[in-house]
Amino acid sequence: MTTSEAVAEKTQRADPRMALLVTAIGQFMALLDTNNINIALPSILKQFNASLSSGELVVASYVMALAIVIPLSGFLGERVGMKRLYMFTLAGFVVGSALCGLAWNAPSLIFFRVIQGLFGGMLQPLGMALVFTLITPMERPKYISILGLPNLVAPILGPTMGGFIVEYISWRFIFLINLPVGILDIFAARWLLKETRIVRETKLDIKGFALATLAFPALLLGFSIAPDEGWTSPHVLGLLFIGACALVAFVRTELRHHDPMLHLELFKDRMFRLAIFVQWIGIFSLFGLNFIVPLFLQRVSGFGAAEAGRILLPMGLVAFISMNAAGQLYYKLGPRPIVMTGISVLLVTTLAWGLVDENTSQIWLMVIVSLRGLGLGMFGQIVQVVAYNAVPKERLSRATGLVNVGQRIDTAFSTAVLTSILILGLHIAGAPKGTSISDGTAPVHDMLLAFRYAFYFMSCMCILGLGLAYFLRDKLWEEQRHGGSVEVESDEPPSGKPLDVQSGSRA
């Protein structure tokens, strides 16, 4: 590296926090529109005089579009430059949001949600990949709170902010609010982000993309409708069968392709594979509680939406504090004790929810919620640091797409499984036929028993995750602590040059 290049890199890396904030805003907007649409749906259906099936398509169309483009993010980022692509997708997301806010009927809204999702789907993996070009592997724990901020805040603020906008302004503004924020973020990205190296020789894996376009949306849609239609319904079985067959073909294609769209061979690295599996298992408790607890508070405890939101509020604050603390402790302790502590707290918290009933005080509920925030802050992002620190620098853009696809499918799968457990639990409890938890018509005692089945299942998943987390290691951290250099496991031919621990690249 020449002196001028070193000075330029040092200048660029002087303070990456503002650049991190730029990408966090884009990720936050994309995630927010996944979370706040549900609360606006009744108003949308009423204004358009649309059916419930149309409402389901309004939600599902966005998720399907996300699933289609996420695998493309790594290839396009390498081909046109990640900064340029980030700004383009952000602009497209803003335009899609404006069109959604101006929709005149349900079909037009569904179409515009597809446009919004096609652009918004790449914001999260691109934002993560851009972050990793700004900070070294050993800096990732330091900035963990900013990296995890969108995933933390969007599920909490989405329903609350969406409810306020729908009640006091109009449902259209849950989309139109993206315009000023998105436009400002585009200018900030132009100013603060650094363009990445363009890899012109990379080519689109057309067969892999076609199979991914079939596999991921089919699986997501199948998991989404399974609780309502039943896992054995022809529609659900057809979607899952098509998705599974396409997924198998996709895996075979990607493993044989010389330049695959998603580098599935990353799973050959033991630590990457272990970290991802731990994360997927943890999603059952992390995102499962995101889905179940608000429903529990409104149906069993009898709180209104606003009261439930206030009870859940401490979780975000505690999680942000613990996330910062976990990032600092990473340098002293490494990932294993932090992740195991986080999962242990999640286990205790989930079991505690199994002891809650309709008479539990708000104070005790807030204590449990706060403890969950503690576990969330010590688990979620730390596991991702372990996974990405096992990835060679040149493959990070593809790794973020791979991880995001897995998270989307796993979240949909966990939500579907937990919803099915609630339905089955209600049946086991002997609830009157025709009653349900979603509309609150089932007896409280029966609903309470159904929720406990779900909490116990999530507790079992935590125990499994705890056992796997014992084997987590970060070789970069270990070498940095003891002083030296380490090779990151890769299927690439060895270059004969040592790996620089700080940069993660060949010397």
Buried (B, 14 or more C-beta within 10 A) or exposed (E): EEEEEEEEEEEBBEEBEEBBBBBBBBBBBBBBBBBBBBBBBEBBBEBBEBEEEBBBBBBBBBBBBBBBBBBBBBBBBBBBBBBBBBBBBBBBBBBBBBBBBEBEEBEBBBBBBBBBBBBBBBBBBBBBBBBBBBBBBBBBBBBBBBBBBBBBBBBBBBBBBBBBBBEEEBBBBBBBBBBEBBEEBBEBBEEBBBBBEBBEEBEEBEBBBBBBBBBBBBBBBBBBBBBBBBBEEEEBBEBBEBBBBBBEBBBEBBEEBEBBBBBBEBBEBEBBBBBBBBBBBBBBBBBBBBBBBBBBBBBBBEBEBEBBBBBBBBBBEBBBBBBBBBBEBBEEEBBBBBBBBBBBBBBBBBBBBBEBEEEBEEEEBBBBBBBBBBBBBBBBBBBBBBBBBBBBBBBBBBBBBBBBBBBBBBBBBBBBBBBBBBBBBBEEBEBEEEBBBEEBEBBBBBBBBBBBBBBBBBBEBBEBBBEBBEEBBBBBBEBBEEEEBBBBBBEEEEEEEEBBBEEBBBE
